[in-house]
Amino acid sequence: MNHLRVGLPSAGEFDEIIDVRTPLEFDDDHIPGAINVPVLSNEERVIVGTMYKQVSPFDASRVGAAMVSRNIAQALDTTFAERPRNWRPLIYCWRGGTRSASMTLMMNMIGWRARQLEGGYKTYRRDVVASLEALPPTLDYVVLSGHTGSGKTRLLHALADVGAQTLDLEGLASHRGSLLGAVPDRPQPSQKSFDTALIGALRSFDPKRPVFVEAESRRIGLISLPESLMTSLRGTATCVEVKVSRDERVDLLMQEYGHLLAQPDYFRGQLLRLVPLHGRAVIDQWLSLLDDGQQRALSEALITKHYDPAYSRSSRKMLQGMAKAVPFEFHPGAQDLRAQAQALLTLTSPAGRSGSAVAPAASSADR
């Protein structure tokens, strides 16, 4: 029996998971921990597919079989050359078809205990989609809300440092969540790859403990968040409103968007995308600040004229818990981020919620 139906392979069930799809398919998404050993290259798959449609299925199968045989032989001589006799690989392709069947057959003929994932990657993907619908409502969230430049990501990372459960959606999406939020030299993952990373994070949480997460809109750059997660964050979650002075927010924005300020031509293009929202006259003023090197004035203008009005329009509509949000005074530039995070943990504990709602500010020596 060469087939085994699995969704998310459990630890220890197999010694290795082998994805025999093309590198392009693998890069789009794959089962966590899998290695890519393609039986057809990107170019070879195109050749076989074109021949199937334009010549005949028989000729495509003949040519494809020769390509697959050569690639499997190459993998046996290199990638798999040192695998032990009792090795247990799980093999999958797109839908559990010929590509994975060919590799599985050869491995079992050799003597390895290879199994083919019935339904292939599509089986795994269906499991991910179903889990993204079912899992988010089972967790208890604490949502960090607050104006842009409030250091919510820094606070989230500090919470993780002191042992809290945190869900870094912007980190998973490789994007800071705003029009200017693209991370330099870090392209966003595909939607499917993001979903895989997200379900991995959600599965790692203890449902008996809260999960801290930043407030996000439905989209983070090109990535869409699952509706089940958005419903959970907007409806039943506890909210914390992170409060930071304007000067500190400007300081933080200049640090986090320093790469934009260092690339004025790119920054100019991004600002021009805001013309429909603010009008040409306002954008021309901001472009003048950029050209004149007035980075702080530009950062303050973006905060007061763009980000703050957007936050005022959307925050209370998006988060029902904002009506009873816990205010938390935060200093993102201070040295005591872990201490501030610990204070927030205390504040959002059951005992903390029944007491004072306002966290103490950091001392001037800590700022």
JOKAQUI-V420770 format. One record per pair of residues at least 6 apart in sequence whose ideal C-beta (glycine too) atoms are under 7 Angstrom apart, sorted by sequence separation. I is the first residue (numbers start at 1). J is the second residue. D is the distance in whole Angstrom. If there is no record, write none. Layout:
i=I j=J d=D
i=I j=J d=D
This chain:
i=93 j=99 d=4
i=108 j=114 d=5
i=117 j=123 d=6
i=146 j=152 d=6
i=160 j=166 d=4
i=170 j=176 d=6
i=175 j=181 d=5
i=205 j=211 d=5
i=218 j=224 d=6
i=260 j=266 d=7
i=261 j=267 d=7
i=316 j=322 d=5
i=334 j=340 d=7
i=346 j=352 d=5
i=19 j=26 d=5
i=93 j=100 d=4
i=107 j=114 d=4
i=159 j=166 d=5
i=170 j=177 d=5
i=175 j=182 d=6
i=176 j=183 d=7
i=218 j=225 d=6
i=260 j=267 d=4
i=315 j=322 d=6
i=9 j=17 d=6
i=40 j=48 d=7
i=51 j=59 d=6
i=52 j=60 d=4
i=92 j=100 d=5
i=144 j=152 d=5
i=175 j=183 d=6
i=275 j=283 d=5
i=289 j=297 d=5
i=290 j=298 d=6
i=51 j=60 d=4
i=91 j=100 d=5
i=174 j=183 d=5
i=216 j=225 d=6
i=274 j=283 d=6
i=289 j=298 d=4
i=331 j=340 d=7
i=26 j=36 d=4
i=104 j=114 d=5
i=156 j=166 d=5
i=330 j=340 d=6
i=19 j=30 d=5
i=104 j=115 d=7
i=144 j=155 d=6
i=272 j=283 d=6
i=19 j=31 d=7
i=48 j=60 d=5
i=51 j=63 d=6
i=91 j=103 d=5
i=104 j=116 d=4
i=144 j=156 d=6
i=156 j=168 d=6
i=174 j=186 d=5
i=218 j=230 d=6
i=271 j=283 d=6
i=286 j=298 d=6
i=289 j=301 d=7
i=347 j=359 d=5
i=23 j=36 d=6
i=91 j=104 d=5
i=174 j=187 d=7
i=175 j=188 d=6
i=17 j=31 d=6
i=174 j=188 d=5
i=19 j=34 d=4
i=23 j=38 d=6
i=48 j=63 d=6
i=101 j=116 d=6
i=173 j=188 d=6
i=174 j=189 d=6
i=271 j=286 d=6
i=286 j=301 d=6
i=344 j=359 d=7
i=17 j=33 d=6
i=18 j=34 d=7
i=19 j=35 d=7
i=22 j=38 d=5
i=48 j=64 d=4
i=100 j=116 d=5
i=271 j=287 d=6
i=328 j=344 d=6
i=343 j=359 d=5
i=17 j=34 d=4
i=18 j=35 d=6
i=19 j=36 d=5
i=20 j=37 d=6
i=21 j=38 d=6
i=100 j=117 d=7
i=153 j=170 d=6
i=343 j=360 d=7
i=20 j=38 d=6
i=22 j=40 d=6
i=24 j=42 d=5
i=89 j=107 d=6
i=16 j=35 d=7
i=18 j=37 d=5
i=20 j=39 d=5
i=22 j=41 d=6
i=23 j=42 d=6
i=268 j=287 d=6
i=328 j=347 d=7
i=22 j=42 d=5
i=96 j=116 d=6
i=100 j=120 d=6
i=213 j=233 d=7
i=96 j=117 d=6
i=173 j=194 d=6
i=326 j=347 d=6
i=9 j=31 d=7
i=96 j=118 d=5
i=172 j=194 d=6
i=268 j=290 d=6
i=326 j=348 d=6
i=340 j=362 d=6
i=22 j=45 d=5
i=44 j=67 d=5
i=89 j=112 d=7
i=91 j=114 d=6
i=96 j=119 d=5
i=97 j=120 d=7
i=267 j=290 d=6
i=282 j=305 d=7
i=40 j=64 d=7
i=95 j=119 d=6
i=96 j=120 d=4
i=87 j=112 d=5
i=88 j=113 d=5
i=89 j=114 d=5
i=90 j=115 d=5
i=91 j=116 d=5
i=92 j=117 d=4
i=95 j=120 d=4
i=172 j=197 d=5
i=85 j=111 d=6
i=91 j=117 d=7
i=94 j=120 d=5
i=172 j=198 d=6
i=264 j=290 d=6
i=336 j=362 d=6
i=40 j=67 d=6
i=90 j=117 d=6
i=93 j=120 d=5
i=94 j=121 d=5
i=95 j=122 d=5
i=278 j=305 d=7
i=40 j=68 d=6
i=92 j=120 d=5
i=94 j=122 d=7
i=278 j=306 d=7
i=334 j=362 d=5
i=39 j=68 d=5
i=83 j=112 d=7
i=92 j=121 d=6
i=172 j=201 d=7
i=194 j=223 d=5
i=329 j=358 d=7
i=72 j=102 d=7
i=148 j=178 d=7
i=327 j=357 d=6
i=329 j=359 d=6
i=336 j=366 d=5
i=40 j=71 d=7
i=68 j=99 d=7
i=72 j=103 d=6
i=326 j=357 d=5
i=327 j=358 d=5
i=328 j=359 d=5
i=331 j=362 d=5
i=335 j=366 d=6
i=39 j=71 d=5
i=191 j=223 d=6
i=274 j=306 d=7
i=329 j=361 d=5
i=334 j=366 d=5
i=38 j=71 d=7
i=39 j=72 d=6
i=188 j=221 d=5
i=191 j=224 d=7
i=334 j=367 d=5
i=68 j=102 d=5
i=72 j=106 d=6
i=167 j=201 d=6
i=188 j=222 d=5
i=261 j=295 d=5
i=333 j=367 d=7
i=188 j=223 d=6
i=331 j=367 d=6
i=37 j=75 d=5
i=177 j=216 d=6
i=182 j=221 d=7
i=165 j=205 d=5
i=181 j=221 d=6
i=165 j=206 d=7
i=254 j=295 d=6
i=37 j=79 d=6
i=254 j=296 d=6
i=177 j=220 d=5
i=165 j=209 d=5
i=167 j=211 d=5
i=169 j=213 d=7
i=170 j=214 d=7
i=165 j=210 d=7
i=169 j=214 d=7
i=175 j=220 d=5
i=254 j=299 d=5
i=165 j=211 d=5
i=166 j=212 d=5
i=167 j=213 d=4
i=175 j=221 d=4
i=250 j=296 d=6
i=253 j=299 d=5
i=165 j=212 d=7
i=169 j=216 d=5
i=173 j=220 d=4
i=164 j=212 d=5
i=173 j=221 d=6
i=175 j=223 d=7
i=250 j=299 d=5
i=170 j=220 d=6
i=173 j=223 d=4
i=250 j=300 d=5
i=253 j=303 d=6
i=169 j=220 d=6
i=159 j=212 d=5
i=250 j=303 d=6
i=249 j=303 d=6
i=156 j=212 d=6
i=169 j=225 d=7
i=246 j=303 d=7
i=156 j=214 d=6
i=40 j=99 d=7
i=39 j=99 d=5
i=153 j=214 d=7
i=152 j=214 d=5
i=39 j=102 d=6
i=132 j=195 d=6
i=139 j=202 d=7
i=39 j=103 d=6
i=132 j=198 d=7
i=136 j=202 d=7
i=139 j=205 d=6
i=125 j=192 d=7
i=128 j=195 d=5
i=132 j=199 d=6
i=135 j=202 d=5
i=128 j=196 d=6
i=131 j=199 d=5
i=139 j=207 d=6
i=142 j=210 d=5
i=144 j=212 d=6
i=25 j=94 d=7
i=138 j=207 d=5
i=141 j=210 d=7
i=140 j=210 d=5
i=141 j=211 d=5
i=142 j=212 d=5
i=143 j=213 d=6
i=144 j=214 d=5
i=145 j=215 d=4
i=18 j=89 d=5
i=20 j=91 d=6
i=128 j=199 d=5
i=140 j=211 d=7
i=144 j=215 d=7
i=15 j=87 d=5
i=18 j=90 d=7
i=21 j=93 d=5
i=139 j=211 d=5
i=141 j=213 d=6
i=143 j=215 d=5
i=15 j=88 d=5
i=16 j=89 d=5
i=17 j=90 d=5
i=18 j=91 d=5
i=19 j=92 d=6
i=20 j=93 d=5
i=21 j=94 d=6
i=14 j=88 d=5
i=15 j=89 d=6
i=14 j=89 d=6
i=184 j=259 d=5
i=14 j=90 d=4
i=180 j=257 d=6
i=21 j=99 d=7
i=20 j=99 d=5
i=20 j=100 d=5
i=180 j=260 d=6
i=239 j=319 d=5
i=252 j=332 d=5
i=9 j=90 d=6
i=252 j=333 d=7
i=239 j=321 d=4
i=251 j=333 d=6
i=20 j=103 d=5
i=238 j=321 d=6
i=239 j=322 d=5
i=248 j=331 d=6
i=234 j=318 d=6
i=237 j=321 d=6
i=241 j=325 d=4
i=243 j=327 d=6
i=248 j=332 d=6
i=18 j=103 d=7
i=234 j=319 d=6
i=235 j=320 d=6
i=240 j=325 d=6
i=241 j=326 d=7
i=243 j=328 d=7
i=248 j=333 d=6
i=234 j=320 d=6
i=239 j=325 d=4
i=240 j=326 d=5
i=241 j=327 d=5
i=242 j=328 d=6
i=243 j=329 d=5
i=244 j=330 d=5
i=155 j=242 d=6
i=239 j=326 d=7
i=241 j=328 d=7
i=243 j=330 d=7
i=240 j=328 d=5
i=242 j=330 d=5
i=244 j=332 d=6
i=136 j=226 d=7
i=143 j=233 d=6
i=152 j=242 d=6
i=180 j=270 d=6
i=137 j=228 d=6
i=141 j=232 d=6
i=179 j=270 d=6
i=136 j=228 d=5
i=141 j=233 d=6
i=150 j=242 d=5
i=31 j=124 d=5
i=136 j=229 d=4
i=151 j=244 d=6
i=132 j=226 d=4
i=143 j=237 d=5
i=145 j=239 d=6
i=150 j=244 d=4
i=179 j=273 d=6
i=133 j=228 d=5
i=137 j=232 d=5
i=142 j=237 d=7
i=143 j=238 d=7
i=145 j=240 d=7
i=146 j=241 d=6
i=179 j=274 d=7
i=132 j=228 d=6
i=136 j=232 d=5
i=141 j=237 d=4
i=142 j=238 d=5
i=143 j=239 d=5
i=144 j=240 d=5
i=145 j=241 d=5
i=146 j=242 d=3
i=143 j=240 d=7
i=145 j=242 d=7
i=146 j=243 d=7
i=142 j=240 d=6
i=144 j=242 d=6
i=146 j=244 d=7
i=150 j=249 d=6
i=21 j=121 d=7
i=149 j=249 d=3
i=149 j=250 d=7
i=151 j=252 d=5
i=2 j=104 d=5
i=147 j=249 d=7
i=149 j=252 d=5
i=215 j=318 d=7
i=149 j=253 d=4
i=215 j=319 d=6
i=240 j=344 d=7
i=2 j=108 d=6
i=240 j=348 d=7
i=238 j=348 d=6
i=4 j=115 d=4
i=6 j=117 d=6
i=2 j=115 d=6
i=3 j=116 d=5
i=4 j=117 d=7
i=5 j=118 d=5
i=2 j=116 d=5
i=4 j=118 d=7
i=3 j=118 d=4
i=7 j=123 d=6
i=7 j=124 d=6
i=8 j=127 d=6
i=7 j=127 d=3
i=210 j=348 d=7
i=149 j=303 d=6
i=148 j=303 d=7
i=148 j=307 d=4
i=147 j=307 d=6
i=29 j=190 d=6
i=147 j=308 d=6
i=28 j=190 d=5
i=29 j=192 d=4
i=148 j=311 d=7
i=28 j=192 d=6
i=29 j=193 d=5
i=32 j=196 d=6
i=147 j=311 d=5
i=28 j=193 d=7
i=29 j=196 d=6
i=32 j=200 d=6
i=145 j=315 d=6
i=145 j=319 d=6
i=155 j=330 d=6
i=143 j=319 d=6
i=162 j=338 d=5
i=145 j=322 d=6
i=161 j=338 d=6
i=143 j=321 d=7
i=154 j=332 d=5
i=151 j=330 d=6
i=158 j=337 d=4
i=162 j=341 d=5
i=145 j=325 d=7
i=150 j=330 d=7
i=158 j=338 d=6
i=161 j=341 d=7
i=162 j=342 d=5
i=151 j=332 d=3
i=164 j=345 d=6
i=158 j=340 d=7
i=159 j=341 d=5
i=154 j=337 d=6
i=158 j=341 d=4
i=162 j=345 d=7
i=159 j=344 d=7
i=155 j=341 d=6
i=142 j=348 d=5
